[in-house]
Amino acid sequence: MRSSSSSACAHLPLVLAGVAWLLIATLSPGMTLTYKLGGTVLGAILGAYGPRSSSATWSKRARSHPEGAADALDLLVICAEAGLSLDGALTRVAREIAPASPELADELGLTAIELGFLPNRTEALRNLQKRVDMASVRGVVNTLAQTERYGTPLAASLRVLTAEFRDARMMRAEEKAGRCRRR
């Protein structure tokens, strides 16, 4: 599947150059050949470098999520214990975490909106998992999907997940401290 997407990206400069040529030719037929060629070259350049820059932006966004994921989960537990629904809890967490982690806040806000309008709520959670490919988000999504499916209390499920994440974080910190002591 990866090769088909990379071959599509290989053809993108030609496609955008052709689209640019057609747009310029139809929208302004009196334009000189020099301007038409310049617009075509600009379309080709956009097709060649556009996907790379957007890919770099998305990888930067993906790297910035871990910083706020633990805090977001803690806030989600508090909101669920306060009695908010999953939609309301995600909306509240997105609003509260926005200054510290705007990328994660955007993703959580989008998920809250999707939960409101998609007929299958699990699909909205899976969309979050596709957009943010992190182990911690996969764990949260799986827990939330099981909560939706089996009707278990949201706060209790999230509390267990939070304890597991804290334990894993503590183990990573201890490993890092052990490596530093050996040096």
VEXDREN-2710 file (C-alpha; in Angstrom, 1 decimal):
% VEXDREN-2710
k/r/px/py/pz
1/MET/0.0/0.0/0.0
2/ARG/2.9/2.3/0.7
3/SER/4.3/2.0/-2.9
4/SER/0.9/3.0/-4.4
5/SER/0.8/6.2/-2.4
6/SER/4.5/7.0/-3.2
7/SER/3.8/6.4/-6.9
8/ALA/0.8/8.7/-6.7
9/CYS/3.1/11.4/-5.2
10/ALA/5.6/10.8/-8.0
11/HIS/2.9/11.8/-10.6
12/LEU/1.6/14.7/-8.6
13/PRO/3.9/17.3/-10.1
14/LEU/2.8/16.4/-13.6
15/VAL/-0.9/16.4/-12.6
16/LEU/-0.7/19.8/-10.9
17/ALA/1.3/21.2/-13.9
18/GLY/-1.5/20.0/-16.2
19/VAL/-4.2/21.4/-14.0
20/ALA/-2.4/24.7/-13.7
21/TRP/-2.0/24.9/-17.5
22/LEU/-5.7/24.1/-18.1
23/LEU/-6.8/26.7/-15.5
24/ILE/-4.6/29.4/-16.9
25/ALA/-5.7/28.6/-20.5
26/THR/-9.4/28.6/-19.7
27/LEU/-9.6/31.4/-17.1
28/SER/-7.4/33.9/-19.0
29/PRO/-7.0/33.0/-22.6
30/GLY/-5.2/36.2/-23.5
31/MET/-2.3/35.5/-21.3
32/THR/1.1/35.2/-22.9
33/LEU/2.9/31.9/-23.2
34/THR/5.6/33.0/-20.7
35/TYR/3.0/33.5/-18.0
36/LYS/1.3/30.2/-18.9
37/LEU/4.6/28.3/-18.6
38/GLY/5.4/30.1/-15.4
39/GLY/2.1/29.0/-13.9
40/THR/2.6/25.5/-15.1
41/VAL/6.1/25.4/-13.5
42/LEU/4.7/26.8/-10.3
43/GLY/2.1/24.0/-10.3
44/ALA/4.8/21.4/-10.8
45/ILE/6.9/22.8/-8.0
46/LEU/3.8/22.8/-5.7
47/GLY/3.2/19.2/-6.6
48/ALA/6.8/18.2/-5.9
49/TYR/7.3/19.9/-2.6
50/GLY/3.8/20.3/-1.2
51/PRO/3.5/16.7/0.1
52/ARG/6.9/16.8/1.7
53/SER/6.2/19.9/3.7
54/SER/2.7/18.7/4.8
55/SER/4.3/15.3/5.8
56/ALA/6.9/17.2/7.9
57/THR/4.1/19.2/9.5
58/TRP/2.1/16.0/10.4
59/SER/5.2/14.3/11.8
60/LYS/5.9/17.4/13.9
61/ARG/2.2/17.3/15.2
62/ALA/2.6/13.6/15.9
63/ARG/5.7/14.1/18.0
64/SER/4.1/16.9/20.0
65/HIS/1.2/14.7/21.3
66/PRO/3.1/12.6/24.0
67/GLU/3.8/15.7/26.0
68/GLY/0.1/16.4/26.7
69/ALA/-1.3/12.9/26.4
70/ALA/-0.8/12.0/30.1
71/ASP/-2.3/15.3/31.3
72/ALA/-5.2/14.9/28.9
73/LEU/-5.9/11.5/30.3
74/ASP/-5.8/12.7/33.9
75/LEU/-8.3/15.5/32.9
76/LEU/-10.5/13.0/31.1
77/VAL/-10.7/10.9/34.3
78/ILE/-11.6/14.0/36.4
79/CYS/-14.3/15.0/33.8
80/ALA/-15.7/11.5/33.7
81/GLU/-15.8/11.3/37.5
82/ALA/-17.6/14.6/37.6
83/GLY/-20.4/13.0/35.5
84/LEU/-19.7/14.4/32.0
85/SER/-20.5/12.2/29.1
86/LEU/-17.7/11.2/26.8
87/ASP/-18.5/13.9/24.3
88/GLY/-18.6/16.6/27.0
89/ALA/-15.5/15.3/28.7
90/LEU/-13.5/15.3/25.4
91/THR/-14.7/18.9/24.6
92/ARG/-13.8/20.1/28.1
93/VAL/-10.3/18.4/28.0
94/ALA/-9.7/19.9/24.5
95/ARG/-10.5/23.3/25.8
96/GLU/-8.4/23.0/29.0
97/ILE/-5.3/21.4/27.3
98/ALA/-5.2/23.8/24.3
99/PRO/-2.6/26.2/25.7
100/ALA/-0.2/23.4/26.6
101/SER/-0.8/21.1/23.6
102/PRO/-2.8/22.7/20.8
103/GLU/-2.3/19.8/18.4
104/LEU/-3.7/17.2/20.9
105/ALA/-6.5/19.6/21.8
106/ASP/-7.5/19.9/18.1
107/GLU/-7.6/16.1/17.7
108/LEU/-9.7/15.7/20.9
109/GLY/-12.0/18.5/19.8
110/LEU/-12.5/16.9/16.4
111/THR/-13.2/13.5/18.0
112/ALA/-15.8/15.1/20.3
113/ILE/-17.5/16.6/17.2
114/GLU/-17.4/13.3/15.4
115/LEU/-18.9/11.5/18.4
116/GLY/-21.9/13.9/18.1
117/PHE/-22.6/13.3/14.4
118/LEU/-21.3/9.9/13.4
119/PRO/-23.9/7.1/13.7
120/ASN/-21.3/4.7/15.1
121/ARG/-19.5/6.2/18.0
122/THR/-16.7/3.6/17.8
123/GLU/-15.9/4.9/14.3
124/ALA/-15.1/8.4/15.8
125/LEU/-12.8/6.8/18.3
126/ARG/-11.0/4.8/15.5
127/ASN/-10.6/8.0/13.5
128/LEU/-8.7/9.5/16.4
129/GLN/-6.5/6.4/16.5
130/LYS/-5.8/6.8/12.8
131/ARG/-5.0/10.4/13.1
132/VAL/-2.8/10.1/16.2
133/ASP/-0.7/7.0/15.8
134/MET/0.6/6.6/19.4
135/ALA/0.5/3.6/21.7
136/SER/-1.1/5.7/24.5
137/VAL/-3.8/6.9/22.2
138/ARG/-4.4/3.4/21.0
139/GLY/-4.9/2.3/24.6
140/VAL/-7.3/5.1/25.3
141/VAL/-9.3/4.4/22.2
142/ASN/-9.5/0.7/22.9
143/THR/-10.6/1.4/26.5
144/LEU/-13.2/3.9/25.3
145/ALA/-14.5/1.6/22.6
146/GLN/-14.9/-1.2/25.1
147/THR/-16.7/1.1/27.5
148/GLU/-19.1/2.1/24.7
149/ARG/-19.6/-1.5/23.7
150/TYR/-20.1/-3.1/27.1
151/GLY/-21.6/-0.2/29.0
152/THR/-18.9/-0.2/31.7
153/PRO/-18.6/3.0/33.7
154/LEU/-16.3/5.5/31.9
155/ALA/-14.6/6.8/35.0
156/ALA/-13.7/3.4/36.3
157/SER/-12.2/2.3/33.0
158/LEU/-10.2/5.5/32.6
159/ARG/-9.0/5.2/36.2
160/VAL/-7.5/1.8/35.5
161/LEU/-5.9/3.0/32.3
162/THR/-4.4/6.0/34.0
163/ALA/-2.8/3.8/36.7
164/GLU/-1.3/1.6/34.0
165/PHE/0.1/4.7/32.1
166/ARG/1.6/6.0/35.4
167/ASP/3.3/2.7/36.1
168/ALA/4.7/2.6/32.6
169/ARG/5.9/6.2/32.9
170/MET/7.5/5.4/36.2
171/MET/9.3/2.4/34.8
172/ARG/10.7/4.4/31.9
173/ALA/11.9/7.1/34.3
174/GLU/13.6/4.5/36.5
175/GLU/15.3/2.9/33.4
176/LYS/16.5/6.3/32.3
177/ALA/17.9/7.1/35.8
178/GLY/19.6/3.7/35.8
179/ARG/21.3/4.4/32.5
180/CYS/22.5/7.7/33.8
181/ARG/24.0/6.2/36.9
182/ARG/26.0/3.7/34.9
183/ARG/27.8/6.4/33.0
END
